[in-house]
């Protein structure tokens, strides 16, 4: 709403289960459930306690209900209750104001080592986000972070050592799709949520999408497992379903697998092919975003509760919040950090860089050329300008090597395995692209506020055998510093979710990721694991 400045966070389920899983302090409540006699749970003392726990002193509440029991429960929860003339021809209704400091014990808060900072508040107690932000890195992660913050009315400067949409964002094409696996994990759940958000945000900002759908071939031995997985995921059939070999062939325009025993497939109808550079440009196209290119960052210097970003060309940028979305900050540039705070050297984070190559291949004629993305240990995108895009290689050596014919042969092997009908035809190499992707071993991105590494180690040294959770100190953070890193091969999806999460935390709005999954994204998760393992040893 309002160009992104108004946002809706939808919690789908029983209010008594959903509210405890998220942390926020509302400025106002509109309670519009059915009457207490018809929807008792919505108006129960437990639900009212959750409303109070997610309020602040001065939070207002309005409801069409005028029932005495509702007013009593609100009063018991700490609200000052009054009756006012009703709306829509109703004689009267309840209005209330939170008068006391809320009791938040009923919220399932994160452990202190994963707690995120509350933003500053104004004199009325409302959350007050940063006024000026610097984002380091103009790739997909940096552009998405800048857009999420700019849409909240914040001025953002994006600075990059090279040009916007460099690095991995320079890939000619990419896949926008969830991670399909026959099991549930934090990674699959995060990427599924990120996919839905990424598609919606990219449509809103005007990034071009090639809506072609995706087919993941499924052999007969795997069908039962994927049917169970689809039931567990709970996705509607118009978004994800298992199709037989005939429907898979109609969708792709060519049989999947060998003609004498074609495969069925998982069909993701809303999957897209995208052009990452175009998505970056669309995200950066906002009046509150300033782009500074060709200006490597030399150091970040804390200065009176804010930051001064010093570029190598002498440029100085002041910021309340700095978001690092690049590997381009040299070691020792941030005081108090043992190593460079960047995607290849964030303290305690086991980053892993791999080189990947995409190949653009043409075949004469249209027979056997897919009309949808076909993906399964490699992928093939429908043709653009007469050439199929096939990929991608993964190798930890030769990270800086240019595109090579050997890797084209690997990608051609992916193509012929997924679409054997093309194996007998002569390929024509139209071009190739090679770049580096950075990830971590749990395959989830690294995003959110940054902890002060030495202070965190000291505070939680006895994590495995220490005191009860409520006795620990608050996690020591580096004020005003956040990251969005290690998106790996799923960055087309996760960059947008990470951007919204960073902006939500900075502005104190309801977080787009609930407390159940948030620890799987925060940078200190690896440090927590390390401290627990050391204590057990």
C-alpha positions as CSV (number, residue, x, y, z in Angstrom):
1,X,0.0,0.0,0.0
2,X,1.1,3.6,-0.6
3,X,4.1,2.5,-2.7
4,X,5.2,0.0,-0.1
5,X,5.1,2.4,2.9
6,X,2.1,0.5,4.2
7,X,2.6,-3.2,4.7
8,X,0.3,-6.0,5.8
9,X,1.7,-9.0,7.8
10,X,-0.9,-11.8,7.6
11,X,-0.9,-14.3,10.5
12,X,-3.1,-17.2,9.3
13,X,-4.3,-19.4,12.2
14,X,-5.6,-19.4,15.7
15,X,-4.8,-16.0,17.3
16,X,-3.7,-17.7,20.5
17,X,-1.1,-19.6,18.6
18,X,0.0,-17.0,16.1
19,X,0.5,-13.9,18.3
20,X,2.9,-15.6,20.7
21,X,5.2,-16.5,17.8
22,X,5.9,-12.9,16.7
23,X,7.3,-9.9,18.5
24,X,6.1,-6.3,17.9
25,X,4.5,-3.4,19.8
26,X,1.3,-2.2,18.0
27,X,0.3,1.5,17.9
28,X,-3.3,0.6,17.4
29,X,-5.6,-2.5,17.3
30,X,-8.9,-3.0,15.5
31,X,-10.6,-6.1,16.9
32,X,-13.0,-7.2,14.3
33,X,-13.8,-10.8,15.2
34,X,-17.3,-12.3,15.3
35,X,-19.3,-11.6,18.5
36,X,-18.0,-13.3,21.7
37,X,-20.9,-15.7,21.7
38,X,-19.9,-17.0,18.2
39,X,-16.1,-16.8,18.4
40,X,-15.2,-17.2,22.1
41,X,-11.5,-17.9,21.5
42,X,-10.9,-14.5,19.8
43,X,-12.2,-12.7,23.0
44,X,-10.8,-15.1,25.6
45,X,-8.6,-13.9,28.5
46,X,-5.6,-15.6,26.8
47,X,-6.2,-13.7,23.5
48,X,-6.6,-10.4,25.4
49,X,-3.3,-11.1,27.2
50,X,-1.6,-11.5,23.9
51,X,-3.1,-8.2,22.6
52,X,-1.8,-6.5,25.7
53,X,1.7,-8.1,25.4
54,X,2.0,-6.8,21.9
55,X,1.1,-3.2,22.9
56,X,2.8,-0.3,24.5
57,X,1.7,2.4,26.9
58,X,-0.6,4.6,24.9
59,X,-1.6,1.9,22.3
60,X,-5.2,2.4,21.3
61,X,-7.8,-0.3,20.6
62,X,-11.3,-0.2,19.0
63,X,-13.8,-2.9,18.5
64,X,-17.4,-3.1,17.3
65,X,-18.2,-5.2,20.3
66,X,-19.8,-3.6,23.3
67,X,-20.1,-6.8,25.4
68,X,-19.4,-6.3,29.1
69,X,-17.2,-9.4,29.2
70,X,-14.9,-7.9,26.5
71,X,-14.5,-4.7,28.4
72,X,-13.7,-6.6,31.6
73,X,-11.1,-8.7,30.0
74,X,-9.5,-5.7,28.4
75,X,-9.4,-3.9,31.7
76,X,-7.9,-7.0,33.4
77,X,-5.1,-6.9,30.7
78,X,-4.3,-3.3,31.5
79,X,-6.5,-1.2,29.1
80,X,-8.5,1.8,30.2
81,X,-11.9,1.0,28.6
82,X,-14.7,3.4,27.6
83,X,-17.8,3.1,25.4
84,X,-18.2,5.5,22.5
85,X,-20.9,6.0,19.8
86,X,-20.8,3.0,17.4
87,X,-19.9,2.9,13.8
88,X,-22.2,1.7,10.9
89,X,-25.4,2.4,12.8
90,X,-24.3,0.5,15.9
91,X,-25.4,2.3,19.1
92,X,-22.1,2.0,20.9
93,X,-18.8,0.2,20.8
94,X,-15.7,-0.2,22.9
95,X,-12.6,2.0,22.7
96,X,-9.6,1.4,25.0
97,X,-6.1,2.7,25.7
98,X,-3.2,0.7,27.2
99,X,-2.4,2.4,30.5
100,X,0.4,0.3,32.0
101,X,3.6,-1.2,30.9
102,X,2.6,-4.5,29.2
103,X,3.5,-7.9,30.6
104,X,5.3,-9.7,27.8
105,X,5.9,-13.0,29.6
106,X,3.2,-14.8,27.5
107,X,5.1,-14.0,24.3
108,X,7.4,-16.9,23.1
109,X,10.4,-14.6,22.9
110,X,13.6,-15.6,21.4
111,X,16.5,-16.6,23.7
112,X,18.7,-13.7,24.6
113,X,21.5,-14.9,22.3
114,X,19.1,-14.6,19.3
115,X,17.2,-11.5,20.5
116,X,17.0,-8.6,18.0
117,X,17.3,-5.0,19.1
118,X,14.3,-2.8,19.6
119,X,14.5,0.4,17.6
120,X,14.6,3.8,19.2
121,X,11.2,5.3,20.2
122,X,9.9,8.8,20.0
123,X,8.5,10.8,22.9
124,X,5.1,9.0,22.5
125,X,6.8,5.6,22.7
126,X,6.3,4.7,19.0
127,X,9.1,3.0,17.1
128,X,11.4,5.4,15.2
129,X,13.4,3.9,12.4
130,X,16.7,5.2,11.0
131,X,16.7,8.5,9.0
132,X,19.6,7.8,6.8
133,X,21.0,4.4,5.7
134,X,24.1,3.4,3.7
135,X,23.9,0.0,1.8
136,X,27.3,-1.3,0.8
137,X,26.9,-3.3,-2.4
138,X,24.7,-2.8,-5.5
139,X,24.0,-6.4,-6.3
140,X,20.6,-8.0,-5.8
141,X,20.9,-8.2,-2.0
142,X,22.0,-4.6,-1.7
143,X,19.4,-3.3,-4.2
144,X,16.6,-5.2,-2.4
145,X,17.7,-3.9,1.0
146,X,17.8,-0.4,-0.3
147,X,14.3,-0.6,-1.8
148,X,12.8,-2.1,1.3
149,X,14.2,0.7,3.4
150,X,13.4,3.5,0.9
151,X,9.7,2.4,0.7
152,X,9.5,3.0,4.4
153,X,10.4,6.7,3.8
154,X,14.1,6.4,4.6
155,X,16.8,8.0,2.6
156,X,19.3,5.4,1.3
157,X,22.7,5.7,-0.4
158,X,23.9,2.6,-2.1
159,X,27.7,2.5,-2.7
160,X,29.5,-0.1,-4.8
161,X,33.2,-0.5,-5.7
162,X,32.2,-1.2,-9.3
163,X,28.9,-0.8,-11.2
164,X,25.4,-1.7,-10.1
165,X,24.3,-5.3,-10.9
166,X,27.9,-6.6,-11.0
167,X,29.1,-9.9,-9.5
168,X,26.4,-12.6,-9.4
169,X,23.8,-10.1,-10.5
170,X,25.5,-9.9,-13.9
171,X,24.3,-13.4,-14.8
172,X,22.3,-13.2,-18.0
173,X,19.3,-15.1,-16.6
174,X,18.3,-16.9,-13.4
175,X,15.5,-19.0,-11.9
176,X,13.0,-17.7,-9.4
177,X,11.5,-20.8,-7.7
178,X,11.2,-22.5,-4.3
179,X,13.6,-25.3,-3.3
180,X,11.9,-28.6,-4.0
181,X,12.8,-31.4,-1.7
182,X,10.9,-34.4,-0.2
183,X,11.5,-33.2,3.3
184,X,10.9,-30.1,5.4
185,X,13.8,-28.1,6.8
186,X,14.5,-24.5,7.8
187,X,16.0,-24.0,4.3
188,X,13.0,-25.3,2.4
189,X,10.6,-23.3,4.5
190,X,12.6,-20.1,4.3
191,X,13.1,-20.3,0.5
192,X,9.4,-21.1,0.0
193,X,8.4,-18.0,2.0
194,X,11.1,-16.0,0.2
195,X,9.9,-17.2,-3.3
196,X,6.3,-15.9,-2.7
197,X,7.6,-12.6,-1.3
198,X,10.2,-12.2,-4.1
199,X,7.6,-12.6,-6.9
200,X,5.2,-10.1,-5.3
201,X,7.9,-7.5,-4.7
202,X,9.4,-7.9,-8.1
203,X,6.0,-7.4,-9.7
204,X,5.5,-4.3,-7.6
205,X,8.8,-2.7,-8.4
206,X,8.5,-3.4,-12.1
207,X,11.2,-6.0,-12.5
208,X,10.6,-8.1,-15.7
209,X,9.5,-11.7,-15.1
210,X,9.3,-14.5,-17.6
211,X,6.3,-16.4,-16.3
212,X,6.9,-19.9,-17.7
213,X,6.5,-22.2,-14.7
214,X,9.0,-24.9,-13.6
215,X,9.0,-28.7,-13.9
216,X,11.1,-30.9,-11.6
217,X,11.2,-34.4,-13.1
218,X,10.0,-37.1,-10.7
219,X,10.5,-40.8,-11.5
220,X,7.9,-43.4,-10.5
221,X,10.0,-44.5,-7.4
222,X,9.8,-41.0,-6.0
223,X,6.2,-40.1,-6.6
224,X,4.9,-41.4,-3.3
225,X,7.4,-39.4,-1.3
226,X,6.6,-36.2,-3.1
227,X,2.9,-36.7,-2.7
228,X,3.4,-36.9,1.0
229,X,5.7,-33.8,0.9
230,X,3.1,-31.7,-1.0
231,X,0.5,-32.6,1.6
232,X,3.0,-31.6,4.4
233,X,3.8,-28.3,2.7
234,X,0.2,-27.3,2.4
235,X,0.6,-25.4,-0.9
236,X,-2.6,-25.0,-2.9
237,X,-2.8,-27.1,-6.1
238,X,-2.7,-24.0,-8.4
239,X,0.8,-23.3,-7.1
240,X,2.4,-26.7,-6.7
241,X,1.2,-30.1,-7.8
242,X,2.5,-33.4,-9.1
243,X,1.6,-34.0,-12.8
244,X,1.9,-37.2,-14.8
245,X,4.2,-37.6,-17.8
246,X,1.6,-36.6,-20.4
247,X,0.8,-33.3,-18.6
248,X,4.5,-32.6,-18.0
249,X,5.2,-33.1,-21.7
250,X,2.4,-30.7,-22.6
251,X,3.6,-28.1,-20.2
252,X,7.2,-28.3,-21.3
253,X,6.5,-28.8,-25.0
254,X,8.8,-31.9,-24.9
255,X,8.8,-35.2,-23.0
256,X,10.9,-35.2,-19.8
257,X,13.2,-38.2,-19.7
258,X,13.4,-40.8,-22.4
259,X,10.6,-41.0,-24.9
260,X,9.9,-44.7,-24.1
261,X,9.6,-44.0,-20.3
262,X,8.9,-40.3,-19.8
263,X,8.9,-38.8,-16.3
264,X,6.1,-36.9,-14.5
265,X,7.1,-33.8,-12.6
266,X,6.5,-31.4,-9.8
267,X,4.9,-28.4,-11.4
268,X,5.5,-24.9,-9.9
269,X,3.1,-22.9,-11.9
270,X,4.3,-19.5,-10.6
271,X,8.0,-20.0,-11.1
272,X,9.8,-17.6,-13.4
273,X,12.9,-16.9,-15.3
274,X,14.4,-13.5,-14.4
275,X,17.2,-11.2,-15.5
276,X,19.0,-10.3,-12.3
277,X,20.5,-7.0,-13.6
278,X,17.1,-5.8,-14.7
279,X,15.8,-6.7,-11.2
280,X,18.6,-4.7,-9.6
281,X,17.9,-1.6,-11.8
282,X,14.1,-1.8,-11.0
283,X,14.7,-2.0,-7.3
284,X,17.1,0.9,-7.3
285,X,14.7,3.1,-9.3
286,X,13.2,5.0,-6.3
287,X,13.4,8.7,-5.5
288,X,14.8,8.0,-2.0
289,X,17.7,5.9,-3.3
290,X,21.0,7.5,-4.3
291,X,23.5,5.3,-6.2
292,X,27.3,5.8,-5.9
293,X,29.3,3.6,-8.3
294,X,33.0,3.1,-8.7
295,X,33.7,4.0,-5.1
296,X,35.3,1.2,-3.0
297,X,34.7,1.5,0.8
298,X,37.9,2.0,2.8
299,X,36.5,1.8,6.3
300,X,33.4,2.2,8.5
301,X,33.9,4.4,11.5
302,X,31.5,4.7,14.5
303,X,30.8,8.3,15.2
304,X,28.6,9.5,18.0
305,X,26.0,6.8,17.9
306,X,26.0,6.6,14.1
307,X,28.4,5.6,11.3
308,X,30.8,7.4,8.9
309,X,31.4,5.4,5.7
310,X,34.8,6.4,4.2
311,X,35.3,5.6,0.5
312,X,38.8,5.3,-1.0
313,X,38.1,8.4,-3.1
314,X,37.7,10.5,0.0
315,X,33.9,10.5,-0.1
316,X,32.3,10.5,3.4
317,X,28.8,9.2,4.1
318,X,27.0,9.5,7.4
319,X,24.4,6.9,8.4
320,X,22.3,5.7,11.3
321,X,22.3,2.2,9.8
322,X,24.8,0.5,7.5
323,X,23.8,-2.6,5.7
324,X,26.6,-4.7,4.3
325,X,25.6,-6.7,1.2
326,X,29.0,-7.3,-0.5
327,X,32.3,-9.0,0.0
328,X,34.2,-5.8,-0.9
329,X,35.2,-4.4,2.5
330,X,38.9,-5.0,3.3
331,X,40.1,-6.6,6.5
332,X,40.5,-4.3,9.5
333,X,38.1,-1.7,8.2
334,X,35.8,-1.9,11.1
335,X,37.1,-1.1,14.6
336,X,36.7,-3.9,17.2
337,X,36.1,-6.6,14.6
338,X,38.7,-9.4,14.4
339,X,38.3,-9.7,10.7
340,X,36.6,-7.9,7.8
341,X,32.9,-7.8,8.1
342,X,32.1,-9.1,4.7
343,X,30.8,-12.2,3.0
344,X,34.1,-14.0,2.9
345,X,35.3,-13.1,6.4
346,X,32.4,-12.5,8.9
347,X,33.6,-13.7,12.3
348,X,32.4,-17.2,13.1
349,X,30.5,-17.7,9.8
350,X,31.8,-20.6,7.6
351,X,31.4,-19.0,4.2
352,X,31.9,-21.1,1.2
353,X,32.5,-19.6,-2.3
354,X,31.9,-21.6,-5.4
355,X,32.3,-20.7,-9.1
356,X,29.3,-21.3,-11.4
357,X,29.0,-21.1,-15.2
358,X,25.9,-20.7,-17.3
359,X,25.9,-21.7,-20.9
360,X,23.8,-20.2,-23.7
361,X,23.1,-22.9,-26.3
362,X,21.1,-22.8,-29.6
363,X,19.6,-25.7,-31.5
364,X,18.2,-25.4,-35.0
365,X,14.4,-25.6,-35.1
366,X,11.9,-25.6,-32.2
367,X,11.4,-29.3,-31.7
368,X,12.6,-30.4,-28.2
369,X,13.1,-26.9,-27.0
370,X,11.4,-26.4,-23.6
371,X,8.6,-23.9,-23.0
372,X,9.1,-24.1,-19.2
373,X,12.0,-24.2,-16.9
374,X,13.2,-27.9,-16.3
375,X,15.2,-28.3,-13.2
376,X,16.7,-31.2,-11.3
377,X,20.5,-31.2,-10.4
378,X,20.9,-28.6,-13.1
379,X,18.4,-26.6,-15.0
380,X,17.4,-25.5,-18.5
381,X,15.6,-22.2,-19.2
382,X,13.3,-21.7,-22.2
383,X,15.0,-20.0,-25.1
384,X,15.5,-16.2,-25.3
385,X,16.8,-14.7,-28.5
386,X,17.0,-18.2,-29.9
387,X,19.3,-19.6,-27.2
388,X,18.6,-21.9,-24.2
389,X,20.3,-21.1,-20.9
390,X,21.6,-24.2,-19.2
391,X,23.4,-24.5,-15.8
392,X,25.0,-24.4,-13.6
393,X,28.4,-25.7,-12.6
394,X,29.6,-25.8,-9.0
395,X,33.4,-25.8,-8.3
396,X,35.5,-24.5,-5.4
397,X,38.7,-24.2,-7.5
398,X,39.4,-21.6,-10.2
399,X,37.1,-19.1,-8.6
400,X,38.3,-16.2,-10.8
401,X,38.5,-18.2,-14.0
402,X,36.6,-16.9,-17.0
403,X,33.9,-19.0,-18.8
404,X,35.4,-22.1,-20.3
405,X,34.3,-24.7,-22.9
406,X,34.8,-27.5,-20.4
407,X,32.1,-26.1,-18.3
408,X,29.8,-25.7,-21.3
409,X,30.2,-29.4,-21.8
410,X,29.1,-30.0,-18.2
411,X,26.0,-27.9,-18.7
412,X,25.3,-29.6,-22.0
413,X,25.3,-32.8,-20.0
414,X,22.7,-31.4,-17.6
415,X,20.6,-30.4,-20.6
416,X,20.8,-33.8,-22.3
417,X,20.0,-35.6,-19.1
418,X,16.9,-33.5,-18.4
419,X,15.8,-33.3,-22.1
420,X,17.1,-36.4,-23.9
421,X,15.2,-35.4,-27.1
422,X,18.0,-32.8,-27.6
423,X,20.9,-35.2,-27.2
424,X,20.8,-36.2,-30.9
425,X,20.9,-32.6,-32.1
426,X,23.9,-30.5,-32.8
427,X,24.4,-27.7,-30.2
428,X,25.7,-24.2,-31.1
429,X,27.4,-22.3,-28.3
430,X,26.1,-18.7,-28.2
431,X,27.9,-17.5,-25.1
432,X,28.6,-18.2,-21.5
433,X,28.9,-16.4,-18.2
434,X,30.9,-17.4,-15.0
435,X,30.7,-15.9,-11.6
436,X,31.1,-16.6,-7.9
437,X,28.3,-17.4,-5.4
438,X,28.8,-17.4,-1.6
439,X,26.8,-19.6,0.8
440,X,27.1,-21.3,4.1
441,X,26.8,-25.0,4.9
442,X,23.3,-24.8,6.2
443,X,22.2,-23.2,2.9
444,X,20.3,-20.3,4.6
445,X,21.3,-16.7,4.0
446,X,23.1,-14.7,6.7
447,X,21.1,-11.6,7.5
448,X,20.1,-9.3,10.3
449,X,21.9,-7.3,13.0
450,X,25.5,-8.0,13.7
451,X,26.8,-9.1,17.1
452,X,30.0,-7.8,18.6
453,X,32.0,-11.0,18.3
454,X,34.4,-10.8,21.3
455,X,31.7,-9.5,23.7
456,X,29.3,-12.1,22.5
457,X,31.8,-14.9,23.2
458,X,32.5,-13.5,26.7
459,X,28.8,-13.1,27.5
460,X,27.7,-16.6,26.4
461,X,30.9,-18.6,27.0
462,X,29.0,-21.1,29.3
463,X,26.0,-21.3,26.9
464,X,25.6,-25.1,27.0
465,X,25.6,-25.3,30.8
466,X,24.9,-21.7,31.9
467,X,21.9,-20.2,33.8
468,X,18.3,-20.3,32.9
469,X,17.4,-18.4,29.7
470,X,16.0,-15.4,31.5
471,X,19.2,-14.9,33.4
472,X,21.4,-14.3,30.4
473,X,22.3,-10.7,29.4
474,X,21.1,-9.1,26.2
475,X,23.1,-10.1,23.1
476,X,25.9,-7.5,22.6
477,X,25.4,-6.0,19.2
478,X,27.3,-3.6,17.0
479,X,24.8,-0.7,17.0
480,X,23.5,0.3,13.6
481,X,25.1,-2.5,11.6
482,X,23.3,-5.2,9.7
483,X,24.2,-7.7,6.9
484,X,22.5,-9.5,4.0
485,X,25.0,-12.1,2.7
486,X,25.5,-15.7,1.6
487,X,22.4,-16.1,-0.6
488,X,24.1,-18.7,-2.7
489,X,22.1,-20.2,-5.6
490,X,18.7,-19.1,-4.1
491,X,19.5,-15.4,-3.9
492,X,16.9,-14.5,-6.5
493,X,14.4,-15.5,-3.7
494,X,16.1,-14.9,-0.4
495,X,17.6,-11.5,-1.1
496,X,14.1,-10.0,-1.0
497,X,13.1,-11.7,2.2
498,X,16.4,-10.7,3.9
499,X,15.8,-7.1,2.8
500,X,12.3,-7.0,4.3
501,X,13.7,-8.6,7.5
502,X,16.5,-6.0,7.9
503,X,14.0,-3.2,7.3
504,X,11.4,-4.7,9.7
505,X,14.0,-4.9,12.5
506,X,15.4,-1.4,11.8
507,X,11.9,0.1,11.9
508,X,10.3,-2.0,14.7
509,X,7.5,-3.3,12.5
510,X,6.2,-6.9,12.7
511,X,8.9,-9.1,11.3
512,X,8.3,-10.9,8.1
513,X,10.0,-14.0,9.6
514,X,8.5,-15.5,12.7
515,X,10.5,-16.5,15.8
516,X,10.5,-20.1,14.8
517,X,12.6,-19.6,11.7
518,X,14.5,-16.4,12.6
519,X,17.4,-18.2,14.4
520,X,18.1,-20.0,11.1
521,X,18.9,-16.6,9.5
522,X,20.7,-14.5,12.1
523,X,24.5,-14.1,11.8
524,X,25.3,-15.4,15.3
525,X,23.8,-18.8,14.7
526,X,27.2,-20.3,13.9
527,X,28.8,-18.6,17.0
528,X,26.0,-20.1,19.2
529,X,26.7,-23.6,17.7
530,X,30.4,-23.1,18.3
531,X,30.0,-22.1,21.9
532,X,27.6,-25.0,22.6
533,X,30.0,-27.5,21.0
534,X,33.0,-26.1,23.0
535,X,31.1,-26.4,26.3
536,X,30.1,-30.0,25.6
537,X,33.7,-30.8,24.7
